[in-house]
Amino acid sequence: MFKLEGRIALVTGAGQSVGEGMARVLARQGAAVIVNDLYGERASRVADAVLKAGGKAVSAPFDVTDLSAAEPAVRAAEAELGHHVDILVNNAGIAEGDWNRPFRELTPEQWRLPIDLNIYGSLNTTKIVIDNMCEAGWGRIVQISSGSARTGQNIGVSMYAAGKSGIEGFVRHLAAEVGQFGVTANILALGLQANLGSTMPPEQVKALVSTIPIGRLGDPEEVGAAVAYLAADESGGMTGQTIDFNGGTQTR
Ligand SMILES: NC(=O)c1ccc[n+]([C@@H]2O[C@H](COP(=O)([O-])OP(=O)(O)OC[C@H]3O[C@@H](n4cnc5c(N)ncnc54)[C@H](O)[C@@H]3O)[C@@H](O)[C@H]2O)c1
């Protein structure tokens, strides 16, 4: 089940953490993976690891917010792999920059980064792949989101949440528009992931973990397995959905 042989998957922001886990799992299921990241060395490291493990991958470094850079890079990777992208995972979503603070402390200039990345980043890659998917009569789009799109939190992520909830709205409409062509579009809304441990003091991680029913942070390859399902033939009957993958945390 959930075999992806013969499929080409583009995973954005796949040079580390969650995106890396997804790229590894999709490759294990048989997809050839276009490993995107803003940083060439991150993308190459993951593509090399996939190749070493016996999978197929090419690295495609570009900034997803820049359509003029993204389109030629995706076309070049498609030419190298000999087929258009059938599976798009819009994962790049954590912008670099000073946006992670309460709204009252942000200047209007600081609003843009997470909104550009989460909305325009995903719109750009979707624009690049959607026509080929519809013409082929098969495609899968997976948007990585967060519970913060629907739940207010006092942790300085209001602009990130504005981007995530905006793109969630788009994906639901896209699903309604392209379902007739055999293309699905779903949202996987993640809870806190294991890589938080590298950016937060252990006591803070412990406090956060205590709020998660399964008592641990998310694992990139476990998320990758959910993406493999959403990318497979078997999920063709499911589209326009938002699925919480968060260890049981209740979102509202
Ligand atoms: N980590 C968490 O706890 C968590 C929780 C909920 C949702 N998420 C979501 O999961 C996804 C992955 O998060 P992560 O924690 O793995 O992030 P991360 O920051 O560890 O990795 C993301 C990668 O994206 C790349 N990137 C950033 N901007 C880019 C751009 N403009 N173009 C291309 N690549 C770019 C970075 O270089 C980085 O390698 C994001 O959409 C995030 O919002 C993460």
The ligand as a MOL file (V3000), in Angstrom:
LIG
                    3D

  0  0  0     0  0            999 V3000
M  V30 BEGIN CTAB
M  V30 COUNTS 44 48 0 0 0
M  V30 BEGIN ATOM
M  V30 1 N 8.6030 22.3350 14.1290 0
M  V30 2 C 7.4040 22.4130 14.6600 0
M  V30 3 O 7.2110 22.2530 15.8810 0
M  V30 4 C 6.2130 22.6670 13.7600 0
M  V30 5 C 4.9420 22.7250 14.3340 0
M  V30 6 C 3.8330 22.9390 13.5050 0
M  V30 7 C 4.0170 23.0960 12.1420 0
M  V30 8 N 5.2610 23.0520 11.6220 0 CHG=1
M  V30 9 C 5.4040 23.2610 10.1750 0
M  V30 10 O 6.2120 22.2430 9.6220 0
M  V30 11 C 6.9310 22.7660 8.5000 0
M  V30 12 C 8.4060 22.4600 8.6670 0
M  V30 13 O 8.8730 23.0480 9.8730 0
M  V30 14 P 10.3090 22.7010 10.4660 0
M  V30 15 O 10.1920 22.8520 11.9230 0
M  V30 16 O 10.7970 21.4390 9.8690 0 CHG=-1
M  V30 17 O 11.1620 23.9250 9.8950 0
M  V30 18 P 12.7410 24.1070 9.8430 0
M  V30 19 O 12.9770 25.5760 9.9950 0
M  V30 20 O 13.4610 23.1780 10.7620 0
M  V30 21 O 13.1060 23.6690 8.3520 0
M  V30 22 C 12.5170 24.3270 7.2790 0
M  V30 23 C 13.4480 24.4250 6.1040 0
M  V30 24 O 12.7990 25.3320 5.1920 0
M  V30 25 C 13.7960 26.1090 4.5620 0
M  V30 26 N 13.2310 27.3640 4.0730 0
M  V30 27 C 12.9420 28.4770 4.8050 0
M  V30 28 N 12.5150 29.4610 3.9870 0
M  V30 29 C 12.5030 28.9440 2.7310 0
M  V30 30 C 12.1710 29.4850 1.4650 0
M  V30 31 N 11.7770 30.7550 1.3240 0
M  V30 32 N 12.2880 28.6870 0.3690 0
M  V30 33 C 12.7150 27.3960 0.4930 0
M  V30 34 N 13.0600 26.8400 1.6880 0
M  V30 35 C 12.9510 27.6040 2.7870 0
M  V30 36 C 14.8460 26.3300 5.6320 0
M  V30 37 O 16.1000 26.6520 5.0660 0
M  V30 38 C 14.8260 25.0020 6.3990 0
M  V30 39 O 15.8300 24.1230 5.9520 0
M  V30 40 C 6.6090 24.2610 8.4420 0
M  V30 41 O 5.5810 24.4970 7.5000 0
M  V30 42 C 6.1230 24.5540 9.8280 0
M  V30 43 O 5.2630 25.6760 9.8460 0
M  V30 44 C 6.3690 22.8410 12.3860 0
M  V30 END ATOM
M  V30 BEGIN BOND
M  V30 1 1 1 2
M  V30 2 2 2 3
M  V30 3 1 2 4
M  V30 4 1 4 5
M  V30 5 2 4 44
M  V30 6 2 5 6
M  V30 7 1 6 7
M  V30 8 2 7 8
M  V30 9 1 8 9
M  V30 10 1 8 44
M  V30 11 1 9 10
M  V30 12 1 9 42
M  V30 13 1 10 11
M  V30 14 1 11 12
M  V30 15 1 11 40
M  V30 16 1 12 13
M  V30 17 1 13 14
M  V30 18 2 14 15
M  V30 19 1 14 16
M  V30 20 1 14 17
M  V30 21 1 17 18
M  V30 22 2 18 19
M  V30 23 1 18 20
M  V30 24 1 18 21
M  V30 25 1 21 22
M  V30 26 1 22 23
M  V30 27 1 23 24
M  V30 28 1 23 38
M  V30 29 1 24 25
M  V30 30 1 25 26
M  V30 31 1 25 36
M  V30 32 1 26 27
M  V30 33 1 26 35
M  V30 34 2 27 28
M  V30 35 1 28 29
M  V30 36 1 29 30
M  V30 37 2 29 35
M  V30 38 1 30 31
M  V30 39 2 30 32
M  V30 40 1 32 33
M  V30 41 2 33 34
M  V30 42 1 34 35
M  V30 43 1 36 37
M  V30 44 1 36 38
M  V30 45 1 38 39
M  V30 46 1 40 41
M  V30 47 1 40 42
M  V30 48 1 42 43
M  V30 END BOND
M  V30 END CTAB
M  END
